[in-house]
Amino acid sequence: MAIWRRAAAAALTATLSACAGAGAERNPEMEYLGAGVLMVPVNRDETGCVRYRMLSGLQPDDFTVYWRIEPGHFTNNRINAACPPLPEHKPRPSRV
């Protein structure tokens, strides 16, 4: 049964990695969190901080964006992540 879970997770990882783009292929690697759960880097935000997605052979797809806090620990709240702060967005002038 464990082999089936790992095979399913590996297949999902390969599929997601093929669609992830260049940002996921540079430095970050997948992190195995145990029980068939993987955190897979998918792209980077505007500051270059890596975004992750959770893959699990046991649970349905999770489309939540995660950021890394430290090895083995992730958050879906970017403020808590080990990332530089986002640049302040200036309001666009109105066209009235």
FINUDREN-788555 format. One record per residue (C-alpha): residue in one letter; x, y, z. Coordinates in steps of 0.5 Angstrom, whole numbers, plus 500, padded with zeros to 3 digits. Layout:
N
resn;u;v;w
A;X;Y;Z
...
end
This chain:
96
resn;u;v;w
M;500;500;500
A;506;505;502
I;509;503;495
W;502;505;491
R;502;512;495
R;509;514;494
A;508;512;486
A;502;516;486
A;506;522;489
A;511;521;484
A;507;521;478
L;503;528;481
T;510;531;482
A;512;529;475
T;506;532;472
L;506;538;476
S;513;540;475
A;512;539;468
C;507;545;468
A;511;549;473
G;516;553;469
A;523;555;470
G;522;558;477
A;521;551;480
E;527;548;476
R;532;553;479
N;535;552;486
P;529;549;491
E;528;542;491
M;521;538;493
E;521;537;501
Y;518;530;503
L;514;531;510
G;512;524;511
A;506;520;510
G;506;521;503
V;506;528;503
L;511;533;499
M;512;540;498
V;513;542;491
P;516;548;489
V;512;551;483
N;514;558;482
R;516;565;485
D;513;571;487
E;515;578;485
T;520;578;490
G;523;572;488
C;520;568;494
V;519;561;492
R;511;558;492
Y;510;551;494
R;504;546;493
M;502;540;497
L;502;534;494
S;499;528;497
G;497;521;495
L;492;520;500
Q;488;527;500
P;485;531;494
D;488;536;491
D;490;542;495
F;491;548;491
T;493;553;497
V;499;557;496
Y;505;555;501
W;511;559;503
R;517;556;507
I;518;558;514
E;524;553;515
P;526;546;513
G;520;542;514
H;515;548;516
F;511;551;511
T;505;557;512
N;500;559;507
N;500;566;510
R;506;570;506
I;507;575;512
N;510;569;516
A;514;566;511
A;522;567;511
C;521;572;505
P;523;579;504
P;517;584;504
L;512;585;498
P;513;592;495
E;508;597;496
H;503;597;490
K;502;605;488
P;495;606;486
R;494;607;479
P;491;614;477
S;484;614;475
R;482;615;468
V;476;620;470
end
